[in-house]
């Protein structure tokens, strides 16, 4: 297990103090450990869902830490040759791990427009 995961889980256990969930915020040190680890993993292509599972936190928590609300654009990666479905249509995978297959370009544009 990565040292950062172990250290994060240790801090998280102290924060939770035996509770399964709650609204108590994580210390800045824990947040920095988790976000550094998550950025490294997302750069390698891992989903927020798998990263959150490893850290033992909700996917919404890691998403909020990595994607703070902003009105601007954000960087995306396009994998043209690797992201085609068996029928040759596009596969869209969001940063939070939602996967949509079988779309043509117009369908992707329509979904992205609806998500804005």
N, C-alpha and C positions, 0 to 999 in steps of 0.2 A: 504494500500500500504506500502511496506517495506520502512523504512526510507532511506536506501541506494539508492533505485530507485528514490525517490523524490529528494534527494540531487544531484544525478547524473543528473537528468533531468533539475534541476535548473542551474547547471554549464553548461550543454550542451546548454541550451537556451542562456546563456550569450555568449558562444563561437560562436554560430551560428548567433547571433545578427539579428534575423529576417529572415535569409536565410534558405531555406529548406535543402540545402546540400552545400558542399564545401570541400576544402582541408585543412582548418585550423585545426591544431592538437588539441586534447583535452589535458587539463593540466594533469600532473601526478596524482594529487589527484583524478580527475574524473576517470582516467584509473584504479587506485587502487580500488576505490569503485566498479566499474563495474566488474573487474576481481574477486574480493573477492566474490561478489554476484554470479557471473556466476559459479565459481568453486563449491560453495555450491550447487547451483541448478543442475549442471551437475552430481555431486556426488549423487544427489537424482534421477537421470535418466532423467532430462529435456533436451530438445534439444537446440542447439545454436539458432535455429530459434525462438523458443518461448522466450528465454531469451533476444535476440536482440529486439524483438517486445516490450517486457515490458520496456526495457531501452530506446526505441525510436531511436535505431541506426541500421545500416546495419549489417546483419549477417556476412558479410566479415570482418567488423571491430572487432566484438567480437571474431571471429575465429582467426584473426591475433594476437590479444592480448593474447589469451589463448594458441595458438599453434605457437609460433615464429618459423621461419624457422630453421631447424636443420638437421644435417645429421644422427642423431642417431635414436634409437628406441624410441617408446613412449608406455606408459602403456595402455592396453586395458582391458575391462571387457568382459568376455564371459558368457552369460546366456543361458545355453544349454536347460533347460526344458521350459523356458518361450519364447524362440525365434523361435519356430517351426511354420511354416505355417500350414494351415489346412490339407495340403497333406503330412505333416510330414517332409518337407524339411526345410532347414535352412533359417533364415531371418537375413540379414546383415543390421545393422544400423550404419552409420558412426557418428563420433562426431559432424559433421555439420548437421546431421539430414536426410541425404540421406538414404532411405530405399529400399532394394532390397530383394524380396521374391522368394521362389520357387527354390532355388539353392541346388545342392548337394555340398559336400565338394570340389570336383574338380572345380566347378564353382566359389565358393568363392575364392579359391586359384588363379584362373585365373584372376578374377577381381582385387584382391589385388595386383597381379603382374603387371597388367596394370596401376594401380594407382601410382606405385612407381616411 
